[in-house]
Amino acid sequence: MTSEGRRGARRVLLLAGVLMAVAAVVLLVVSPGGDDGPSGGPVPEAGSRFRDGERPSRIDAKAEPATIERAAAQLFAAGFAAGERPQRVWGMVVVDAGHFRSAPQLRRLATSLRRSARRADRPLPLVLADPEELGSLGPADQPTLGVEGSPADARETARRSASRVRRAGVDVVLAPSADLGVGGTPGELRAFGDEPEQVARYVAQAVDGWRDGRVVPVPGRFPGEGAASQDPIEGPATVGLSLDDLLARDTRPFAGVVARAPAIQMSAALYAAWDGVTPATLLPDAVRLLRGRLGFRGAVVSADLIAATAATGESVAAAAVAALKAGCDVLLVPGGRREQEEALRAVVRGVRSGAVSSRRFNEAVGRVEQLRRAAGRT
């Protein structure tokens, strides 16, 4: 080959190398990433279905209102009237005895709710129930177990009930009660007993039983309603104990499950240990006691926020924002539709205005996602 031919060949090879390098850069920019990079396509919004190890995108006050609203809806445990359907896809849906007459009927309802979420491309809602609303599907009576059974019996009866309700589509139960059964109070009707050590043993075993049956247990109601003047669901209730008394007795069953319960529910009662006029579920100090003093790291479920307003005289919307700011991650609003929508809008406004910090909001969204993973509904 002549020298002119060799020079021409080198130019061709050089040009080919440049073109290959440019192509490689383009591929790195536009193609899906590898194991260490993000996948192609849009980033999923907070609260959507994530693979193991993924985390929701952070949301702040500058996010689109619709994006904040979709994420905020995941923080609500919302009820609905029998014969109706929830007006939107909530993070949790509360079912009660009025929604079903048999386990197959409850299972069809749960399947329908999840099918609606898939059609809307939303996270699968968790189905939540109070054991008292489950009839024969629910566990054995706690006071009876405390007298006639053992902690092992409490675990076994919870496991059997969990197996039944899981097959019926229930993911989360507001159980077991971790209150002490003080004589002559409503707590006596649902507690394992009145001695902290005994109750702590039974509660711990019951929590394990629910988890054995693949149902998420939510012990309640913190920091203990055993000495309440009445059930807060019935009207304003007061617990007249000092903080030292609560720590010595009523919080001990909760302390025994902080490392094993995925969630704990707050109380709507008023506590003399604090200001005596604000429900514990709206009190940052009460949540700090659970997280700081007891070291709980799971999700905090609010009390029934409609019940909380009986004591505050404020709206459910105000209670939802106050509970979220206080540290609750799940906002329980059993009904009705107007109150639920007003509460949702109030939370969205709170995030957009900065009244609810982005850090608090995203923390709550992340904890609800953890509950969804614990329930196997990712």
C-alpha distance (Angstrom), angle and dihedral (degrees) to the residues before:
residue distance angle dihedral
M1 . . .
T2 3.86 . .
S3 3.78 121.3 .
E4 3.82 88.8 -110.1
G5 3.82 89.9 53.9
R6 3.81 91.9 49.4
R7 3.80 91.2 51.2
G8 3.80 90.1 50.7
A9 3.81 92.0 50.4
R10 3.79 91.4 50.7
R11 3.82 90.3 51.8
V12 3.80 90.4 51.4
L13 3.82 91.9 49.6
L14 3.81 91.9 47.0
L15 3.80 91.7 50.2
A16 3.82 90.5 48.8
G17 3.80 91.1 51.8
V18 3.80 91.7 51.4
L19 3.80 91.5 49.6
M20 3.82 91.4 50.0
A21 3.80 91.5 51.1
V22 3.80 92.1 50.3
A23 3.80 90.7 48.9
A24 3.80 91.2 51.6
V25 3.81 91.6 52.9
V26 3.81 91.3 49.5
L27 3.79 91.3 50.7
L28 3.80 91.5 51.2
V29 3.80 90.7 52.6
V30 3.80 101.2 45.8
S31 3.79 105.4 27.4
P32 3.86 126.2 83.8
G33 3.77 113.9 -86.2
G34 3.75 126.2 -109.7
D35 3.78 128.5 -118.2
D36 3.78 92.5 -56.0
G37 3.80 99.3 42.3
P38 3.78 136.6 65.6
S39 3.76 119.9 -86.7
G40 3.78 120.6 -113.5
G41 3.77 121.9 -91.1
P42 3.78 130.7 45.8
V43 3.77 122.4 -29.5
P44 3.85 109.5 -107.4
E45 3.77 115.5 -111.5
A46 3.78 122.9 -116.4
G47 3.77 112.4 -75.8
S48 3.79 96.5 25.1
R49 3.78 124.0 123.2
F50 3.81 111.2 -72.2
R51 3.77 132.4 -172.0
D52 3.80 118.8 -120.2
G53 3.77 110.5 -69.8
E54 3.81 95.2 20.3
R55 3.77 122.0 115.3
P56 3.80 131.5 -153.6
S57 3.79 118.3 -97.8
R58 3.77 112.6 -98.9
I59 3.79 116.0 -105.8
D60 3.77 124.8 -153.9
A61 3.78 137.5 175.4
K62 3.82 91.4 -83.1
A63 3.79 94.3 60.1
E64 3.79 119.7 109.3
P65 3.83 111.2 -82.0
A66 3.81 90.5 -123.8
T67 3.81 90.2 54.4
I68 3.80 91.9 50.6
E69 3.81 90.6 46.9
R70 3.81 93.8 52.3
A71 3.79 90.9 50.1
A72 3.82 93.1 43.8
A73 3.82 91.1 53.0
Q74 3.80 87.6 61.8
L75 3.81 90.0 64.7
F76 3.81 93.9 61.3
A77 3.79 129.1 91.5
A78 3.79 99.0 -160.9
G79 3.77 131.6 -175.0
F80 3.78 128.1 -152.7
A81 3.78 137.7 -161.0
A82 3.80 120.9 -91.7
G83 3.78 111.3 -94.2
E84 3.81 92.2 25.2
R85 3.78 135.2 86.6
P86 3.83 129.0 -130.8
Q87 3.80 110.7 -88.7
R88 3.80 92.0 -131.5
V89 3.81 141.0 11.0
W90 3.80 106.0 -82.8
G91 3.79 126.2 -172.0
M92 3.81 89.8 -114.0
V93 3.78 131.7 15.9
V94 3.80 119.0 -151.4
V95 3.81 116.2 -140.7
D96 3.79 126.4 -169.6
A97 3.78 140.1 179.5
G98 3.80 91.7 -79.2
H99 3.80 91.9 65.2
F100 3.79 99.4 61.4
R101 3.79 145.2 18.1
S102 3.79 98.7 -164.9
A103 3.79 140.7 23.8
P104 3.85 92.7 -106.9
Q105 3.80 90.2 52.8
L106 3.80 91.0 50.9
R107 3.80 90.2 48.0
R108 3.82 91.3 52.2
L109 3.80 89.8 50.2
A110 3.81 92.5 50.4
T111 3.80 91.1 47.1
S112 3.80 90.6 50.4
L113 3.80 92.0 51.3
R114 3.79 92.0 51.4
R115 3.80 92.3 45.3
S116 3.80 89.0 55.3
A117 3.81 90.1 51.8
R118 3.80 91.7 51.8
R119 3.79 91.7 50.1
A120 3.81 89.1 51.9
D121 3.84 91.0 45.8
R122 3.79 90.9 -121.1
P123 3.82 131.2 135.6
L124 3.78 114.9 -82.7
P125 3.83 109.0 -94.2
L126 3.78 117.9 -123.2
V127 3.80 113.8 -124.5
L128 3.81 110.6 -132.6
A129 3.80 129.0 -168.7
D130 3.78 140.0 175.3
P131 3.83 107.2 -127.1
E132 3.80 89.3 -129.4
E133 3.82 87.5 65.8
L134 3.81 94.8 51.2
G135 3.80 98.9 73.4
S136 3.80 112.4 -167.5
L137 3.80 90.4 -0.5
G138 3.80 90.6 65.3
P139 3.81 129.2 86.5
A140 3.78 128.5 -90.3
D141 3.79 118.7 -76.8
Q142 3.83 109.8 -79.8
P143 3.83 98.2 -141.8
T144 3.81 89.4 50.9
L145 3.81 91.6 49.8
G146 3.80 90.0 48.6
V147 3.82 91.0 56.1
E148 3.80 103.4 32.7
G149 3.80 104.0 23.2
S150 3.79 141.9 51.2
P151 3.80 133.7 -121.3
A152 3.80 87.0 -97.8
D153 3.81 88.3 56.8
A154 3.80 89.6 51.3
R155 3.79 89.7 54.6
E156 3.79 93.9 47.2
T157 3.79 95.7 47.0
A158 3.81 90.0 48.8
R159 3.80 91.0 48.9
R160 3.80 92.5 50.6
S161 3.79 91.8 47.3
A162 3.81 90.6 47.4
S163 3.79 90.6 54.0
R164 3.80 90.6 51.9
V165 3.78 97.2 46.3
R166 3.80 93.6 42.0
R167 3.80 89.7 56.8
A168 3.80 87.1 49.2
G169 3.81 90.5 55.0
V170 3.82 102.0 -101.4
D171 3.82 115.5 139.7
V172 3.83 105.1 174.7
V173 3.81 133.5 34.0
L174 3.80 130.1 -167.8
A175 3.80 90.2 -128.6
P176 2.92 156.5 168.5
S177 3.77 106.7 24.9
A178 3.81 107.6 -128.6
D179 3.80 93.8 -171.3
L180 3.78 124.1 118.1
G181 3.78 116.7 -114.9
V182 3.78 101.4 -123.5
G183 3.80 109.7 -173.0
G184 3.78 116.1 -96.9
T185 3.83 95.3 12.4
P186 3.81 130.7 104.0
G187 3.80 89.3 -107.7
E188 3.80 88.5 69.7
L189 3.83 89.1 67.3
R190 3.80 95.6 58.9
A191 3.82 107.9 24.2
F192 3.79 130.2 101.9
G193 3.81 89.3 -132.0
D194 3.79 145.0 -52.4
E195 3.82 101.1 -91.5
P196 3.82 114.4 90.3
E197 3.82 95.3 -142.9
Q198 3.79 93.4 49.9
V199 3.78 94.0 45.4
A200 3.81 91.2 47.2
R201 3.81 91.5 55.5
Y202 3.80 93.5 48.6
V203 3.80 94.0 44.7
A204 3.81 92.9 50.2
Q205 3.79 91.7 50.8
A206 3.81 92.9 45.9
V207 3.82 90.7 51.4
D208 3.79 89.4 52.7
G209 3.81 90.9 47.9
W210 3.79 93.1 54.5
R211 3.79 90.2 48.6
D212 3.81 91.0 47.6
G213 3.81 86.5 59.3
R214 3.83 92.2 48.4
V215 3.80 96.3 -110.2
V216 3.81 121.6 126.4
P217 3.84 110.5 -121.1
V218 3.80 121.3 -149.7
P219 3.83 109.9 -165.3
G220 3.79 114.7 -157.0
R221 2.88 168.0 -107.1
F222 3.79 108.2 2.4
P223 3.01 132.1 -130.1
G224 3.79 85.4 16.4
E225 3.80 134.0 -85.2
G226 3.79 97.8 -155.3
A227 3.80 92.7 113.2
A228 3.82 96.6 38.7
S229 3.79 117.4 134.4
Q230 3.82 88.5 -127.5
D231 3.79 140.7 -19.1
P232 3.83 106.0 -69.4
I233 3.80 88.2 -135.7
E234 3.81 87.0 68.5
G235 3.79 95.4 48.8
P236 3.81 142.6 -61.2
A237 3.80 109.7 -20.9
T238 3.79 129.3 -169.3
V239 3.80 131.4 -153.5
G240 3.79 107.9 -160.4
L241 3.81 98.0 -166.7
S242 3.79 124.9 120.4
L243 3.78 120.8 -119.4
D244 3.80 89.9 -105.8
D245 3.80 90.4 54.3
L246 3.80 91.6 49.3
L247 3.79 91.3 50.4
A248 3.79 92.5 46.4
R249 3.80 95.1 51.6
D250 3.80 124.0 -5.6
T251 3.79 100.5 48.7
R252 3.81 95.2 47.1
P253 3.82 96.8 86.5
F254 3.81 87.9 52.3
A255 3.80 91.8 48.4
G256 3.79 88.1 57.5
V257 3.82 93.3 60.0
V258 3.80 105.0 35.9
A259 3.80 89.8 104.1
R260 3.82 96.1 46.5
A261 3.83 108.1 32.3
P262 3.83 114.0 87.0
A263 3.82 90.0 -153.2
I264 3.81 140.9 11.1
Q265 3.80 127.0 -157.7
M266 3.79 124.0 -132.9
S267 3.80 125.6 -135.9
A268 3.80 127.9 -111.4
A269 3.82 91.0 -150.0
L270 3.82 124.2 113.0
Y271 3.82 115.2 -115.3
A272 3.77 127.9 -150.6
A273 3.81 85.9 -156.2
W274 3.81 86.1 76.7
D275 3.81 127.2 17.1
G276 3.82 97.4 -39.2
V277 3.82 92.8 -135.5
T278 3.82 105.6 66.6
P279 3.83 121.5 75.0
A280 3.79 111.7 -116.1
T281 3.80 90.9 -120.7
L282 3.83 88.7 65.4
L283 3.82 95.6 43.6
P284 3.82 118.3 98.4
D285 3.82 88.6 -161.1
A286 3.82 91.3 58.4
V287 3.80 92.5 50.3
R288 3.81 90.1 45.1
L289 3.80 88.5 54.8
L290 3.80 89.1 56.1
R291 3.78 95.4 44.6
G292 3.78 102.3 32.2
R293 3.81 106.6 32.0
L294 3.83 96.4 31.4
G295 3.82 96.8 31.1
F296 3.81 97.9 -131.5
R297 3.82 113.9 173.0
G298 3.81 102.6 175.4
A299 3.80 130.8 89.6
V300 3.80 120.0 -58.6
V301 3.81 112.9 -141.3
S302 3.78 117.0 -156.9
A303 3.76 124.0 -127.1
D304 3.80 117.5 -105.2
L305 3.80 97.7 -63.2
I306 3.78 92.5 -153.3
A307 3.81 87.9 58.9
A308 3.81 89.6 48.0
T309 3.80 91.0 57.7
A310 3.80 90.2 59.0
A311 3.78 86.5 70.3
T312 3.81 99.4 37.5
G313 3.80 99.7 39.5
E314 3.81 88.1 -141.7
S315 3.79 129.4 118.1
V316 3.78 125.7 -82.9
A317 3.81 86.6 -117.3
A318 3.81 91.1 59.2
A319 3.80 90.6 45.6
A320 3.82 91.7 52.2
V321 3.80 92.5 53.5
A322 3.81 92.2 44.1
A323 3.82 92.2 49.3
L324 3.81 92.2 49.4
K325 3.81 91.8 48.4
A326 3.81 90.3 47.0
G327 3.80 90.2 58.2
C328 3.82 106.6 -90.9
D329 3.80 113.1 141.3
V330 3.82 99.8 -170.1
L331 3.81 118.7 48.2
L332 3.81 112.0 -151.2
V333 3.81 112.8 -151.5
P334 3.82 108.6 159.7
G335 3.84 93.0 -173.7
G336 2.93 172.8 59.3
R337 3.75 120.1 5.6
R338 3.79 97.7 -125.5
E339 3.80 93.0 51.7
Q340 3.81 91.2 47.5
E341 3.80 93.4 51.0
E342 3.80 92.2 45.6
A343 3.80 90.1 50.2
L344 3.79 91.8 49.4
R345 3.79 92.5 49.6
A346 3.80 90.2 48.1
V347 3.81 91.4 53.9
V348 3.81 91.0 48.6
R349 3.80 90.4 50.2
G350 3.79 89.6 47.9
V351 3.80 92.2 54.5
R352 3.80 93.7 44.7
S353 3.81 93.2 48.3
G354 3.80 94.6 43.8
A355 3.82 92.6 -117.0
V356 3.82 84.7 119.9
S357 3.78 107.8 43.8
S358 3.79 119.3 -126.6
R359 3.78 88.5 -125.7
R360 3.84 93.0 56.4
F361 3.81 92.3 43.9
N362 3.81 95.0 49.5
E363 3.80 91.1 44.1
A364 3.81 89.6 56.7
V365 3.81 92.7 45.9
G366 3.81 89.6 51.1
R367 3.80 93.0 50.3
V368 3.80 91.6 51.2
E369 3.80 88.3 51.9
Q370 3.82 88.3 52.6
L371 3.81 89.6 53.6
R372 3.81 89.5 50.6
R373 3.79 89.5 53.6
A374 3.82 91.0 46.6
A375 3.80 88.3 53.8
G376 3.81 92.6 47.2
R377 3.80 93.4 -119.7
T378 3.81 100.6 124.2
